[in-house]
């Protein structure tokens, strides 16, 4: 009986330890996990340096059809609201940065494209779907999470951008 209790205790501790080691999922109202990535346009960009702006972090890949469909809408939103304190950070997770650069050029993207070839930031944000979009308020807190993309999501994005810009 003592051995069974000891085994149960060891298993419970192991499960607790593994749970604590797992990357913490991004939750609403929590501070957005900070990161620094190389920008396709040159230099590095750090999320923390964007505090004071409304930030849309969009995780995408060239092989993702919905990602490619969504990008022109994000471009339009960026062009419309960038002078009001809004920025899009498009985090590409392709293994080959050249694919992202080629696709961004073809799509005429105006916003920063960040390269996460090692997938460190996508792991930090615990991605479950592609694309995934995280809306961060001016104080650096996660306010909205979107998994995947369907036509019409851009209207929801725009409503959320306007709300966050008013705060």
N, CA, C and O of each residue as an XYZ file, in Angstrom:
668
protein
N       0.819     -1.192      0.000
C       0.000      0.000      0.000
C       0.866      1.261      0.000
O       0.567      2.227     -0.702
N       1.950      1.242      0.799
C       2.848      2.395      0.847
C       3.523      2.609     -0.504
O       3.751      3.744     -0.921
N       3.839      1.514     -1.180
C       4.482      1.624     -2.496
C       3.520      2.259     -3.492
O       3.925      3.115     -4.280
N       2.263      1.857     -3.470
C       1.257      2.422     -4.367
C       1.097      3.921     -4.126
O       1.017      4.691     -5.083
N       1.050      4.344     -2.865
C       0.950      5.773     -2.542
C       2.175      6.524     -3.038
O       2.060      7.632     -3.563
N       3.346      5.924     -2.873
C       4.585      6.558     -3.321
C       4.595      6.705     -4.841
O       4.993      7.748     -5.361
N       4.163      5.673     -5.548
C       4.102      5.727     -7.015
C       3.119      6.807     -7.454
O       3.418      7.583     -8.362
N       1.961      6.863     -6.825
C       0.963      7.889     -7.157
C       1.515      9.290     -6.913
O       1.285     10.194     -7.717
N       2.229      9.474     -5.829
C       2.824     10.769     -5.518
C       3.855     11.154     -6.574
O       3.873     12.297     -7.031
N       4.706     10.221     -6.962
C       5.725     10.483     -7.986
C       5.065     10.843     -9.315
O       5.495     11.785     -9.981
N       4.034     10.112     -9.703
C       3.321     10.392    -10.951
C       2.677     11.781    -10.887
O       2.765     12.546    -11.847
N       2.041     12.106     -9.779
C       1.405     13.415     -9.628
C       2.432     14.537     -9.721
O       2.181     15.551    -10.373
N       3.573     14.369     -9.085
C       4.634     15.378     -9.158
C       5.179     15.505    -10.575
O       5.452     16.613    -11.037
N       5.339     14.390    -11.263
C       5.838     14.422    -12.642
C       4.868     15.162    -13.554
O       5.286     15.960    -14.392
N       3.583     14.902    -13.394
C       2.569     15.586    -14.194
C       2.589     17.082    -13.901
O       2.514     17.892    -14.825
N       2.689     17.455    -12.641
C       2.744     18.872    -12.270
C       3.980     19.540    -12.855
O       3.905     20.670    -13.337
N       5.108     18.856    -12.817
C       6.342     19.409    -13.372
C       6.226     19.600    -14.873
O       6.598     20.652    -15.391
N       5.720     18.608    -15.575
C       5.550     18.721    -17.026
C       4.584     19.841    -17.383
O       4.810     20.563    -18.354
N       3.531     19.995    -16.628
C       2.569     21.066    -16.886
C       3.217     22.429    -16.694
O       2.917     23.366    -17.434
N       4.096     22.550    -15.717
C       4.752     23.836    -15.478
C       5.786     24.147    -16.550
O       6.074     25.316    -16.805
N       6.349     23.122    -17.182
C       7.343     23.338    -18.233
C       6.713     23.706    -19.564
O       7.370     24.311    -20.410
N       5.459     23.354    -19.763
C       4.773     23.644    -21.014
C       4.689     25.160    -21.193
O       4.493     25.897    -20.226
N       4.837     25.613    -22.423
C       4.758     27.050    -22.655
C       3.359     27.543    -22.291
O       2.352     26.905    -22.595
N       3.333     28.681    -21.641
C       2.061     29.226    -21.194
C       1.309     29.774    -22.395
O       1.857     30.570    -23.158
N       0.083     29.365    -22.568
C      -0.727     29.839    -23.680
C      -1.051     31.315    -23.471
O      -1.184     31.781    -22.339
N      -1.173     32.027    -24.558
C      -1.543     33.435    -24.510
C      -3.008     33.520    -24.103
O      -3.858     32.831    -24.668
N      -3.298     34.363    -23.126
C      -4.672     34.522    -22.659
C      -5.083     35.984    -22.748
O      -4.245     36.884    -22.717
N      -6.385     36.201    -22.857
C      -6.905     37.563    -22.929
C      -6.559     38.326    -21.662
O      -6.577     37.779    -20.560
N      -6.249     39.587    -21.841
C      -5.888     40.529    -20.776
C      -4.492     40.297    -20.202
O      -4.052     41.058    -19.341
N      -3.791     39.266    -20.659
C      -2.428     39.038    -20.168
C      -1.461     39.888    -20.986
O      -1.767     40.248    -22.123
N      -0.297     40.213    -20.421
C       0.708     40.917    -21.218
C       1.104     40.049    -22.413
O       1.305     38.842    -22.275
N       1.213     40.669    -23.572
C       1.644     39.929    -24.765
C       3.099     39.511    -24.574
O       3.936     40.352    -24.244
N       3.418     38.242    -24.772
C       4.816     37.810    -24.627
C       5.729     38.602    -25.562
O       5.470     38.711    -26.761
N       6.785     39.143    -25.001
C       7.716     39.966    -25.772
C       8.585     39.084    -26.660
O       8.876     37.935    -26.328
N       8.986     39.639    -27.783
C       9.890     38.939    -28.688
C      10.631     39.952    -29.543
O      10.207     41.098    -29.693
N      11.736     39.506    -30.096
C      12.499     40.276    -31.075
C      12.746     39.366    -32.263
O      13.215     38.239    -32.103
N      12.429     39.856    -33.461
C      12.657     39.089    -34.683
C      13.281     39.977    -35.749
O      13.148     41.201    -35.727
N      13.959     39.329    -36.678
C      14.523     40.041    -37.831
C      13.380     40.441    -38.753
O      12.513     39.633    -39.088
N      13.400     41.698    -39.149
C      12.389     42.205    -40.073
C      12.880     42.019    -41.503
O      14.048     42.262    -41.805
N      11.991     41.593    -42.366
C      12.329     41.411    -43.770
C      12.852     42.717    -44.373
O      13.705     42.702    -45.261
N      12.340     43.828    -43.889
C      12.714     45.138    -44.407
C      14.076     45.595    -43.886
O      14.585     46.631    -44.314
N      14.667     44.831    -42.968
C      15.975     45.166    -42.404
C      15.897     45.425    -40.912
O      14.896     45.940    -40.414
N      16.951     45.069    -40.206
C      17.027     45.284    -38.769
C      16.162     44.307    -37.995
O      15.568     43.386    -38.555
N      16.110     44.537    -36.697
C      15.286     43.722    -35.804
C      14.132     44.564    -35.293
O      14.231     45.789    -35.215
N      13.045     43.908    -34.949
C      11.898     44.596    -34.390
C      11.496     43.873    -33.110
O      11.378     42.648    -33.080
N      11.288     44.664    -32.045
C      10.900     44.108    -30.748
C       9.475     44.539    -30.428
O       9.126     45.711    -30.569
N       8.663     43.594    -29.999
C       7.265     43.896    -29.681
C       7.166     44.963    -28.603
O       6.356     45.883    -28.721
N       7.966     44.860    -27.565
C       7.893     45.799    -26.439
C       8.074     47.253    -26.897
O       7.558     48.173    -26.262
N       8.803     47.456    -27.990
C       9.019     48.807    -28.514
C       7.758     49.384    -29.158
O       7.725     50.566    -29.503
N       6.735     48.569    -29.321
C       5.491     49.021    -29.945
C       4.459     49.499    -28.921
O       3.364     49.921    -29.294
N       4.805     49.435    -27.622
C       3.873     49.895    -26.586
C       3.475     51.335    -26.905
O       4.319     52.159    -27.258
N       2.189     51.624    -26.779
C       1.660     52.931    -27.154
C       0.891     52.856    -28.464
O       0.149     53.776    -28.809
N       1.067     51.766    -29.187
C       0.334     51.539    -30.427
C      -0.574     50.319    -30.263
O      -0.333     49.458    -29.417
N      -1.601     50.264    -31.071
C      -2.417     49.058    -31.178
C      -1.689     48.157    -32.172
O      -1.380     48.575    -33.288
N      -1.420     46.921    -31.760
C      -0.615     46.012    -32.579
C      -1.431     44.779    -32.954
O      -2.028     44.124    -32.100
N      -1.442     44.484    -34.236
C      -2.006     43.231    -34.724
C      -0.823     42.335    -35.075
O      -0.063     42.636    -35.995
N      -0.667     41.233    -34.342
C       0.367     40.246    -34.657
C      -0.325     39.151    -35.452
O      -1.222     38.476    -34.947
N       0.096     38.981    -36.697
C      -0.519     37.975    -37.559
C       0.524     36.927    -37.921
O       1.521     37.228    -38.577
N       0.284     35.695    -37.487
C       1.173     34.581    -37.808
C       0.699     33.954    -39.114
O      -0.476     33.617    -39.259
N       1.631     33.800    -40.073
C       1.246     33.307    -41.387
C       2.373     32.494    -42.013
O       3.501     32.475    -41.522
N       2.033     31.823    -43.116
C       3.014     31.049    -43.875
C       2.635     31.106    -45.352
O       1.465     31.282    -45.692
N       3.622     30.958    -46.220
C       3.354     31.030    -47.661
C       2.509     29.856    -48.143
O       1.782     29.987    -49.128
N       2.591     28.716    -47.468
C       1.842     27.520    -47.869
C       0.396     27.543    -47.391
O      -0.372     26.635    -47.708
N       0.019     28.559    -46.640
C      -1.316     28.668    -46.034
C      -2.231     29.509    -46.930
O      -2.068     30.725    -47.024
N      -3.192     28.853    -47.585
C      -4.120     29.557    -48.470
C      -4.905     30.662    -47.781
O      -4.956     31.777    -48.300
N      -5.521     30.396    -46.624
C      -6.249     31.460    -45.929
C      -5.343     32.639    -45.537
O      -5.797     33.783    -45.493
N      -4.075     32.360    -45.257
C      -3.129     33.438    -44.933
C      -2.981     34.376    -46.131
O      -3.045     35.597    -45.991
N      -2.782     33.786    -47.306
C      -2.609     34.594    -48.523
C      -3.884     35.368    -48.843
O      -3.820     36.498    -49.328
N      -5.036     34.768    -48.575
C      -6.315     35.434    -48.814
C      -6.506     36.621    -47.864
O      -7.075     37.645    -48.244
N      -6.035     36.478    -46.653
C      -6.225     37.496    -45.621
C      -5.310     38.712    -45.801
O      -5.698     39.831    -45.464
N      -4.115     38.504    -46.324
C      -3.093     39.562    -46.372
C      -3.537     40.864    -47.036
O      -3.264     41.929    -46.482
N      -4.209     40.840    -48.195
C      -4.645     42.120    -48.781
C      -5.570     42.913    -47.854
O      -5.537     44.143    -47.847
N      -6.388     42.212    -47.078
C      -7.276     42.894    -46.123
C      -6.459     43.539    -44.998
O      -6.756     44.654    -44.567
N      -5.434     42.832    -44.530
C      -4.572     43.394    -43.484
C      -3.821     44.608    -44.014
O      -3.633     45.591    -43.297
N      -3.392     44.537    -45.271
C      -2.714     45.667    -45.906
C      -3.624     46.894    -45.916
O      -3.199     48.003    -45.592
N      -4.887     46.674    -46.296
C      -5.849     47.779    -46.347
C      -6.069     48.376    -44.958
O      -6.101     49.597    -44.808
N      -6.221     47.526    -43.942
C      -6.409     48.016    -42.572
C      -5.186     48.794    -42.094
O      -5.318     49.832    -41.446
N      -4.011     48.293    -42.413
C      -2.776     48.980    -42.027
C      -2.711     50.361    -42.677
O      -2.419     51.353    -42.009
N      -2.981     50.420    -43.966
C      -2.943     51.705    -44.674
C      -3.964     52.687    -44.086
O      -3.686     53.881    -43.974
N      -5.122     52.191    -43.719
C      -6.192     53.049    -43.211
C      -5.909     53.591    -41.812
O      -6.251     54.737    -41.519
N      -5.286     52.782    -40.936
C      -5.162     53.159    -39.523
C      -3.737     53.398    -39.037
O      -3.545     53.724    -37.865
N      -2.747     53.249    -39.884
C      -1.366     53.358    -39.399
C      -1.033     54.741    -38.851
O      -0.226     54.852    -37.928
N      -1.625     55.780    -39.387
C      -1.353     57.129    -38.886
C      -2.118     57.439    -37.602
O      -1.958     58.512    -37.021
N      -2.950     56.494    -37.164
C      -3.713     56.655    -35.922
C      -3.107     55.878    -34.761
O      -3.654     55.880    -33.658
N      -1.971     55.209    -35.005
C      -1.326     54.452    -33.935
C      -1.555     52.958    -34.022
O      -1.592     52.271    -33.001
N      -1.711     52.449    -35.237
C      -1.946     51.019    -35.462
C      -0.824     50.445    -36.312
O      -0.379     51.066    -37.276
N      -0.372     49.251    -35.942
C       0.661     48.577    -36.732
C       0.321     47.094    -36.855
O      -0.222     46.485    -35.934
N       0.652     46.532    -38.009
C       0.547     45.091    -38.237
C       1.960     44.529    -38.210
O       2.850     45.045    -38.886
N       2.166     43.482    -37.436
C       3.425     42.737    -37.449
C       3.097     41.353    -37.989
O       2.467     40.545    -37.306
N       3.523     41.084    -39.209
C       3.241     39.803    -39.857
C       4.402     38.860    -39.580
O       5.485     39.018    -40.144
N       4.179     37.885    -38.717
C       5.229     36.942    -38.319
C       5.141     35.714    -39.217
O       4.209     34.916    -39.111
N       6.126     35.576    -40.102
C       6.145     34.443    -41.028
C       6.902     33.279    -40.414
O       7.977     33.460    -39.842
N       6.334     32.071    -40.533
C       6.950     30.897    -39.911
C       7.578     29.930    -40.920
O       7.923     28.807    -40.552
N       7.732     30.336    -42.166
C       8.363     29.462    -43.161
C       9.801     29.150    -42.770
O      10.469     29.961    -42.130
N      10.272     27.968    -43.161
C      11.663     27.578    -42.908
C      12.633     28.411    -43.736
O      13.754     28.680    -43.305
N      12.202     28.813    -44.917
C      13.049     29.555    -45.851
C      12.538     30.994    -45.955
O      11.464     31.236    -46.508
N      13.296     31.932    -45.431
C      12.893     33.343    -45.422
C      12.686     33.878    -46.834
O      11.896     34.801    -47.033
N      13.380     33.313    -47.815
C      13.240     33.799    -49.199
C      11.820     33.600    -49.720
O      11.329     34.407    -50.509
N      11.161     32.533    -49.282
C       9.770     32.308    -49.695
C       8.870     33.415    -49.157
O       8.001     33.920    -49.867
N       9.082     33.782    -47.913
C       8.292     34.858    -47.304
C       8.550     36.180    -48.013
O       7.618     36.936    -48.288
N       9.807     36.454    -48.306
C      10.161     37.703    -48.980
C       9.517     37.779    -50.358
O       9.008     38.829    -50.751
N       9.536     36.674    -51.089
C       8.934     36.626    -52.416
C       7.423     36.835    -52.341
O       6.862     37.606    -53.119
N       6.769     36.155    -51.412
C       5.316     36.279    -51.266
C       4.932     37.688    -50.815
O       3.963     38.253    -51.324
N       5.664     38.254    -49.883
C       5.371     39.608    -49.402
C       5.497     40.619    -50.541
O       4.694     41.546    -50.648
N       6.507     40.434    -51.385
C       6.683     41.330    -52.534
C       5.521     41.171    -53.515
O       4.985     42.163    -54.009
N       5.130     39.926    -53.798
C       4.013     39.669    -54.718
C       2.712     40.283    -54.211
O       1.913     40.802    -54.990
N       2.509     40.218    -52.897
C       1.281     40.755    -52.303
C       1.351     42.260    -52.058
O       0.341     42.884    -51.735
N       2.539     42.845    -52.209
C       2.704     44.283    -51.997
C       2.474     44.705    -50.554
O       1.872     45.748    -50.298
N       2.953     43.900    -49.612
C       2.723     44.199    -48.195
C       3.464     45.458    -47.771
O       4.643     45.633    -48.080
N       2.770     46.322    -47.068
C       3.326     47.609    -46.626
C       3.797     47.570    -45.176
O       4.581     48.423    -44.759
N       3.334     46.601    -44.412
C       3.647     46.533    -42.986
C       4.868     45.650    -42.750
O       5.280     44.915    -43.647
N       5.455     45.714    -41.543
C       6.637     44.894    -41.241
C       6.336     43.394    -41.315
O       5.351     42.909    -40.758
N       7.206     42.683    -42.014
C       7.148     41.223    -42.078
C       8.337     40.705    -41.279
O       9.490     40.996    -41.598
N       8.040     39.935    -40.236
C       9.070     39.417    -39.337
C       9.286     37.940    -39.620
O       8.342     37.210    -39.923
N      10.530     37.507    -39.517
C      10.903     36.150    -39.906
C      11.175     35.289    -38.682
O      12.116     35.536    -37.928
N      10.341     34.281    -38.498
C      10.439     33.354    -37.364
C      10.782     31.956    -37.887
O      10.057     30.993    -37.634
N      11.898     31.858    -38.618
C      12.277     30.580    -39.227
C      12.549     29.505    -38.176
O      12.353     28.320    -38.446
N      12.994     29.896    -36.989
C      13.246     28.931    -35.904
C      11.962     28.602    -35.132
O      11.953     27.719    -34.274
N      10.898     29.310    -35.444
C       9.576     29.096    -34.834
C       9.552     29.306    -33.319
O       8.719     28.731    -32.620
N      10.461     30.123    -32.825
C      10.501     30.400    -31.388
C       9.296     31.221    -30.944
O       8.701     30.948    -29.901
N       8.940     32.224    -31.735
C       7.822     33.090    -31.353
C       6.494     32.359    -31.535
O       5.582     32.514    -30.722
N       6.384     31.570    -32.587
C       5.138     30.814    -32.766
C       4.947     29.813    -31.630
O       3.811     29.541    -31.241
N       6.023     29.265    -31.096
C       5.921     28.381    -29.921
C       5.548     29.193    -28.681
O       4.735     28.755    -27.866
N       6.147     30.375    -28.544
C       5.855     31.247    -27.415
C       4.363     31.593    -27.361
O       3.772     31.683    -26.285
N       3.769     31.785    -28.545
C       2.352     32.139    -28.633
C       1.447     30.914    -28.762
O       0.232     31.056    -28.900
N       2.026     29.721    -28.719
C       1.278     28.462    -28.690
C       0.241     28.386    -29.812
O      -0.950     28.196    -29.565
N       0.721     28.539    -31.051
C      -0.179     28.543    -32.203
C      -0.941     27.234    -32.332
O      -0.381     26.150    -32.166
N      -2.221     27.352    -32.628
C      -3.086     26.188    -32.830
C      -3.635     26.136    -34.251
O      -4.127     25.092    -34.679
N      -3.561     27.243    -34.991
C      -4.121     27.310    -36.341
C      -3.345     28.341    -37.150
O      -2.684     29.220    -36.597
N      -3.440     28.215    -38.465
C      -2.838     29.197    -39.367
C      -3.930     29.737    -40.264
O      -4.708     28.959    -40.817
N      -4.011     31.049    -40.426
C      -3.266     32.043    -39.665
C      -3.820     32.167    -38.248
O      -4.912     31.686    -37.944
N      -3.055     32.813    -37.404
C      -3.513     33.195    -36.069
C      -3.216     34.672    -35.895
O      -2.155     35.158    -36.288
N      -4.161     35.377    -35.304
C      -4.028     36.818    -35.135
C      -4.246     37.179    -33.675
O      -5.203     36.733    -33.042
N      -3.340     37.995    -33.154
C      -3.397     38.455    -31.769
C      -3.472     39.977    -31.806
O      -2.612     40.631    -32.397
N      -4.495     40.540    -31.175
C      -4.633     41.994    -31.098
C      -4.157     42.444    -29.721
O      -4.618     41.948    -28.692
N      -3.226     43.392    -29.727
C      -2.595     43.878    -28.501
C      -2.934     45.357    -28.336
O      -2.812     46.137    -29.282
N      -3.359     45.739    -27.134
C      -3.725     47.140    -26.905
C      -2.491     48.008    -26.672
O      -1.364     47.513    -26.654
N      -2.718     49.299    -26.496
C      -1.614     50.262    -26.347
C      -0.750     49.995    -25.117
O       0.399     50.434    -25.055
N      -1.301     49.276    -24.137
C      -0.553     48.946    -22.918
C       0.190     47.618    -23.026
O       0.835     47.188    -22.070
N       0.102     46.968    -24.183
C       0.815     45.711    -24.382
C       0.076     44.481    -23.885
O       0.687     43.433    -23.675
N      -1.245     44.596    -23.694
C      -2.041     43.456    -23.229
C      -2.787     42.811    -24.399
O      -3.252     43.498    -25.308
N      -2.892     41.495    -24.359
C      -3.636     40.753    -25.380
C      -5.121     41.022    -25.167
O      -5.654     40.791    -24.081
N      -5.779     41.510    -26.202
C      -7.204     41.830    -26.076
C      -8.099     40.914    -26.897
O      -9.220     40.609    -26.488
N      -7.610     40.475    -28.056
C      -8.404     39.588    -28.906
C      -7.495     38.529    -29.511
O      -6.336     38.793    -29.828
N      -8.042     37.323    -29.665
C      -7.342     36.216    -30.313
C      -8.228     35.670    -31.420
O      -9.427     35.473    -31.227
N      -7.636     35.428    -32.573
C      -8.368     34.847    -33.700
C      -7.573     33.664    -34.224
O      -6.383     33.792    -34.514
N      -8.215     32.530    -34.346
C      -7.580     31.322    -34.889
C      -8.185     31.054    -36.260
O      -9.401     30.917    -36.390
N      -7.342     30.977    -37.279
C      -7.821     30.739    -38.630
C      -8.323     32.021    -39.271
O      -8.236     33.102    -38.690
N      -8.854     31.879    -40.487
C      -9.408     33.023    -41.203
C     -10.541     32.555    -42.102
O     -10.421     31.555    -42.809
N     -11.630     33.286    -42.063
C     -12.735     33.122    -42.994
C     -13.060     34.493    -43.557
O     -12.883     35.506    -42.879
N     -13.533     34.529    -44.786
C     -13.921     35.788    -45.407
C     -14.900     36.518    -44.489
O     -15.871     35.931    -44.011
N     -14.641     37.774    -44.251
C     -15.475     38.574    -43.361
C     -14.819     38.875    -42.026
O     -15.240     39.796    -41.327
N     -13.779     38.102    -41.655
C     -13.076     38.376    -40.397
C     -12.509     39.794    -40.379
O     -12.392     40.409    -39.320
N     -12.159     40.308    -41.561
C     -11.552     41.640    -41.612
C     -12.493     42.706    -41.060
O     -12.033     43.720    -40.537
N     -13.804     42.492    -41.169
C     -14.757     43.445    -40.594
C     -14.694     43.412    -39.066
O     -14.796     44.448    -38.410
N     -14.525     42.223    -38.513
C     -14.351     42.089    -37.062
C     -13.049     42.751    -36.636
O     -13.008     43.467    -35.635
N     -11.981     42.510    -37.401
C     -10.689     43.135    -37.093
C     -10.834     44.653    -37.058
O     -10.352     45.309    -36.134
N     -11.500     45.207    -38.070
C     -11.615     46.662    -38.146
C     -12.390     47.217    -36.955
O     -12.020     48.252    -36.401
N     -13.444     46.548    -36.568
C     -14.220     46.980    -35.393
C     -13.333     46.972    -34.149
O     -13.364     47.914    -33.357
N     -12.548     45.917    -33.978
C     -11.667     45.808    -32.813
C     -10.557     46.860    -32.855
O     -10.208     47.429    -31.821
N     -10.011     47.119    -34.021
C      -8.977     48.150    -34.165
C      -9.540     49.499    -33.735
O      -8.909     50.218    -32.961
N     -10.726     49.846    -34.234
C     -11.340     51.131    -33.875
C     -11.577     51.230    -32.371
O     -11.317     52.271    -31.767
N     -12.072     50.142    -31.762
C     -12.304     50.139    -30.310
C     -11.004     50.377    -29.545
O     -10.958     51.185    -28.618
N      -9.954     49.669    -29.940
C      -8.681     49.785    -29.224
C      -8.028     51.145    -29.444
O      -7.372     51.665    -28.542
N      -8.196     51.723    -30.619
C      -7.622     53.048    -30.875
C      -8.311     54.128    -30.045
O      -7.693     55.143    -29.723
N      -9.573     53.924    -29.696
C     -10.316     54.903    -28.889
C      -9.881     54.905    -27.429
O     -10.079     55.894    -26.723
N      -9.290     53.803    -26.974
C      -8.918     53.692    -25.554
C      -7.726     54.566    -25.224
O      -7.279     54.595    -24.078
